[in-house]
Amino acid sequence: MPNSPSSDVGFTIVMNYQQAWDYLDSLQFHKIKLGLDAMRSFMAKVGNPEQSLNIVHVAGTNGKGSVSATLLTLLSHAGYRVGLYTSPHLSSVRERFRINGSFISERKFAELSEKIRSVLAGEKITYFEFTTALAFLWFAEEDPDFVILETGLGGRLDATNIVTPLVSIITNISMDHEAYLGNTIAEVAFEKAGIIKPAVPLVSAVTQDAGLTQVTEKCREVGAPLYLFGETFHITVNDDGSWNWQAADSFSPVSYRNLHCSMKGNYQKGNASLAIAAIVLLQEHGVEISEEQIRDGLTAVSWPGRLESFTLERTSRRLAQDAGSDSTVSFLLDGAHNPAGVESLVQTLITECRYAKLILVWGAMADKDLQQTLPPAAECADLIILTKPVGERSAAPEQLKENVPAHLLHRCVVKPTVEEALTFAEETAQVDDLIVIAGSLYLVGASRKILLGELVDA
């Protein structure tokens, strides 16, 4: 990539895309720190471009990505240009930044990375602060109609929490990231509720007593209208599997009927209902969207690596012959990595998936609750393949094995690398078997790249 002047940002490119990504990766050595001072200081130096954006801010333990992807799809189906910032990525950092169906270009990523590095002038920020600043700068340049902004960790002290959005969303609250957010639901909920802003409406599916109390009290404290799934709006499921969305009279007179979700998981109806509630609130800011656009948009939502299923041709004729008459193998990829996420995965396997045997490929981060996540998934599996995605935070397979229930140890095998784990899974899979890859988005990302290639084109 040439080092040519960039008139739109007013400086000369020094880094190319790979160099910019390498520089970003070097920031991972700066450990996670929660706080807004660094973000506010940096954004002030570049003119606070985030203040010009029409933002929907999304927090929660699980479902943030699905709600965000649903919002993006619904609004884009209605003709709007919508920015989306999410984390983490599966295999390319560019996945974090998109407008409608287009990801940030390599050139623009390099340009903005160089601008950030230049403005910092040696000052240190974290990986997530860097990507958040880059997102704000890019969206301000592109000027989309709306930006959907997903928190990275918690909410109150998350780098994204320097904005005043049009609508806030807290999907749900359960235990995760205890080292940073607290050891009780109340403590975690306090952090998540930190995104609630004065007079900004909040849409939420929080149900647990302690979490609901924290959210309700915060809304009351700052005067933020609260719209709760199951109370202010709800869904009903029809005999044919379709579902209806309806709001209380105090919220909205509109209703949407005979809806279908494209993504697996019965809980996706709840995630979709949050997105619809946000759409209804955005109508007060000029959004025009028809029931048909809602219905069509829901059937088009895609969120790679989250209950993503596909079938591939086997990699060799020998494997196809060994497996019988079927030359294909079926996969289900899911980034479930905390107890609530694994519970949803297990429920989906029981109620929505059909297979002869289940082959589980599992890898996880060492700082996750392995005792509460691996055993429930292992109980579903006929074969458990433990492996390790590349990264200093990844748990060794031997560490994972210590958390497998004793009566299931005879089903376990250890494969040191993701490539070896996938090869063994494919070699073992027979007709009508299902290979499930879960435990970490890092594992899912590495596996998906091997199986399907990059999500983002060069």
Buried (B, 14 or more C-beta within 10 A) or exposed (E): EEEEEBEEBEEEBEBBBEBBBEBBEEBBEEEEBBEBEBBEEBBEBBEBBBEEBBBBBBBBBBBBBBBBBBBBBBBBBBEBBBBBBBBBBBBBBBBBBBBBEEBBBBBBBBBBBBBBBEBBEEEEBBBBBBBBBBBBBBBBEBBBBBBBBBBBBBBBBBBBBBBBBBBBBBBBBBBBBBEBBBEEBBBBBBBBBBBBBEEBBBBBBBBBEBBBBBBBBBBEEBEBBBBBBEEBBBBEEEEEEBBBBBBEEEBBEBEBEEBBBBBBBBBBBBBBBBBBBBBBBBEEEEBEBEBEBBBBBBEEBEBBBBBBBBEBEBBEEEBBEEBEEBBEBBBBBBBBBBBBBBBBBBEBBEEEBEBEBBBBBBBBBBEBBBEBBBBBBBBBBBBBBBBBBEBEEBBBBEBBBEBBEEEBEEBBBBBEBBEEBBBBBBBBBEEEBBBBBBBBBBBBBBBBBBBBEEBBEE
